[in-house]
Amino acid sequence: MILRLLAFALCFFALMGCVAVAPTLLPQPTSAPVLPTPAPTANPLHGGVLATFRDKDQTFKVWVTNPKTIQDLLDLKAGKSSANIPNGKILRGPGQANYNAPYSWHLDPQDTEMAEMTTEVCDAEPSYVEQNVDEFVNVVGRYCPWTAQLIDLVDYR
């Protein structure tokens, strides 16, 4: 009888040991790996202002880093200026950070100025410029839409 009790005790403790180990042998639920939070990226538009203009039923954007033109835009927004025509050297591509997408052109951020009057040769709707980018870049050289209206100004300085 003692042998049976001893055998029972050994089996019991062996079984208890298996139960204690068994949970670690069973597949455990997995959670998604914890990934480090990416560092915030700097906004590619910094050191200037992004002006959005409406020309009739179309909009386009102009990135400006020229301090005088930035002040002119702030004055226009505040109602202190009537110089509402952006006038700048036209370049290929939608600009830094694609700010003027979907257009394949943008105005030079340093060269752009605000004017009350300009020559007619650089006046056009944004879609016309888009259809004639080669002519505007290679021949006209500038873009100055007469009916442009400032509708938004975001300061990234």
C-alpha positions as CSV (number, residue, x, y, z in Angstrom):
1,M,0.0,0.0,0.0
2,I,2.8,2.4,0.8
3,L,4.2,1.7,-2.6
4,R,0.9,2.5,-4.3
5,L,0.7,5.7,-2.3
6,L,4.3,6.6,-3.2
7,A,3.6,5.8,-6.9
8,F,0.4,7.9,-6.7
9,A,2.2,10.8,-5.1
10,L,5.0,10.6,-7.8
11,C,2.4,10.5,-10.6
12,F,0.5,13.3,-9.0
13,F,3.5,15.6,-8.6
14,A,4.8,14.7,-12.1
15,L,1.4,15.5,-13.5
16,M,1.3,18.8,-11.6
17,G,4.7,19.6,-13.0
18,C,3.5,18.9,-16.5
19,V,0.5,21.1,-16.0
20,A,2.7,23.9,-14.7
21,V,5.0,23.6,-17.7
22,A,2.2,22.9,-20.3
23,P,1.0,26.5,-20.7
24,T,4.5,27.5,-21.9
25,L,4.4,24.7,-24.4
26,L,1.0,25.7,-25.8
27,P,0.9,28.3,-28.6
28,Q,0.4,31.7,-27.1
29,P,-1.7,34.4,-28.6
30,T,0.5,36.9,-30.5
31,S,0.1,40.6,-30.5
32,A,1.3,42.9,-33.2
33,P,5.0,43.8,-32.7
34,V,5.6,47.1,-31.1
35,L,7.3,49.3,-33.6
36,P,9.1,52.5,-32.7
37,T,7.1,55.7,-33.5
38,P,8.7,57.4,-36.4
39,A,10.2,60.8,-35.7
40,P,8.0,63.6,-37.0
41,T,9.2,64.7,-40.4
42,A,9.8,68.3,-41.0
43,N,7.4,69.9,-43.4
44,P,9.2,70.4,-46.7
45,L,7.5,73.8,-47.0
46,H,9.3,76.0,-44.4
47,G,10.6,79.5,-44.5
48,G,7.8,81.0,-46.5
49,V,4.1,81.3,-47.2
50,L,1.8,79.2,-49.4
51,A,-0.7,81.4,-51.2
52,T,-3.8,79.9,-52.9
53,F,-5.4,81.9,-55.6
54,R,-8.6,81.6,-57.5
55,D,-8.6,82.7,-61.2
56,K,-12.2,82.5,-62.4
57,D,-13.3,78.9,-61.6
58,Q,-9.7,77.5,-61.1
59,T,-7.2,77.6,-58.3
60,F,-3.5,77.4,-58.2
61,K,-0.9,77.8,-55.4
62,V,2.3,79.9,-55.1
63,W,5.1,79.2,-52.6
64,V,6.8,82.5,-51.7
65,T,10.1,82.9,-49.8
66,N,10.8,86.5,-50.8
67,P,10.4,88.6,-47.6
68,K,9.0,91.6,-49.5
69,T,6.4,89.5,-51.3
70,I,5.5,87.7,-48.1
71,Q,4.7,91.1,-46.5
72,D,2.8,92.1,-49.7
73,L,0.6,88.9,-49.4
74,L,0.0,89.5,-45.7
75,D,-1.0,93.1,-46.5
76,L,-3.3,91.9,-49.3
77,K,-4.9,89.4,-46.9
78,A,-5.4,92.1,-44.3
79,G,-7.0,94.4,-46.9
80,K,-4.1,96.9,-46.8
81,S,-3.1,96.4,-50.4
82,S,-4.6,96.2,-53.8
83,A,-1.7,94.4,-55.4
84,N,-3.5,91.1,-56.1
85,I,-1.7,89.8,-59.2
86,P,1.1,87.3,-58.5
87,N,3.8,87.9,-61.1
88,G,6.7,85.4,-61.2
89,K,9.1,83.5,-63.3
90,I,7.4,80.3,-64.4
91,L,9.3,77.0,-63.9
92,R,8.6,73.4,-64.8
93,G,7.2,70.9,-62.2
94,P,4.6,71.3,-59.5
95,G,7.1,72.8,-57.1
96,Q,8.6,71.8,-53.8
97,A,6.5,69.1,-52.1
98,N,4.2,69.2,-55.2
99,Y,2.4,72.2,-53.7
100,N,1.0,73.3,-57.1
101,A,-0.2,69.8,-58.2
102,P,-2.0,68.9,-60.4
103,Y,-0.2,71.5,-62.6
104,S,3.2,70.8,-64.1
105,W,4.5,74.3,-63.4
106,H,5.1,76.7,-60.5
107,L,6.3,80.2,-59.9
108,D,9.8,80.8,-58.6
109,P,9.5,81.3,-54.8
110,Q,12.2,84.1,-54.7
111,D,11.2,85.9,-58.0
112,T,7.5,86.2,-57.4
113,E,6.1,89.6,-56.6
114,M,2.6,91.1,-56.2
115,A,1.5,93.7,-58.7
116,E,-1.5,95.9,-59.4
117,M,-0.9,95.8,-63.2
118,T,1.2,93.7,-65.5
119,T,1.7,93.1,-69.2
120,E,-1.0,91.1,-70.9
121,V,1.3,88.5,-72.4
122,C,1.7,86.7,-69.1
123,D,-2.0,86.7,-68.3
124,A,-3.9,83.4,-68.6
125,E,-6.0,80.9,-66.7
126,P,-4.0,78.2,-65.0
127,S,-5.4,75.5,-67.3
128,Y,-4.3,77.4,-70.3
129,V,-0.8,77.7,-68.9
130,E,-0.9,73.9,-68.2
131,Q,-1.8,73.2,-71.9
132,N,1.0,75.6,-73.0
133,V,3.7,75.1,-70.5
134,D,6.5,75.0,-73.1
135,E,5.4,78.4,-74.5
136,F,5.1,80.0,-71.0
137,V,8.5,78.6,-69.8
138,N,10.5,79.1,-73.0
139,V,9.0,82.2,-74.5
140,V,6.8,84.2,-72.1
141,G,8.9,83.4,-69.1
142,R,6.4,84.7,-66.5
143,Y,2.9,84.1,-65.3
144,C,0.6,86.9,-64.1
145,P,-3.1,86.2,-64.0
146,W,-5.0,89.5,-63.9
147,T,-8.1,88.1,-62.3
148,A,-6.4,86.2,-59.5
149,Q,-7.9,86.5,-56.0
150,L,-6.1,85.5,-52.9
151,I,-8.3,82.9,-51.1
152,D,-5.9,81.4,-48.6
153,L,-2.5,82.1,-47.1
154,V,-0.6,79.6,-44.9
155,D,2.5,80.9,-43.0
156,Y,5.3,78.3,-42.8
157,R,7.9,80.6,-41.4
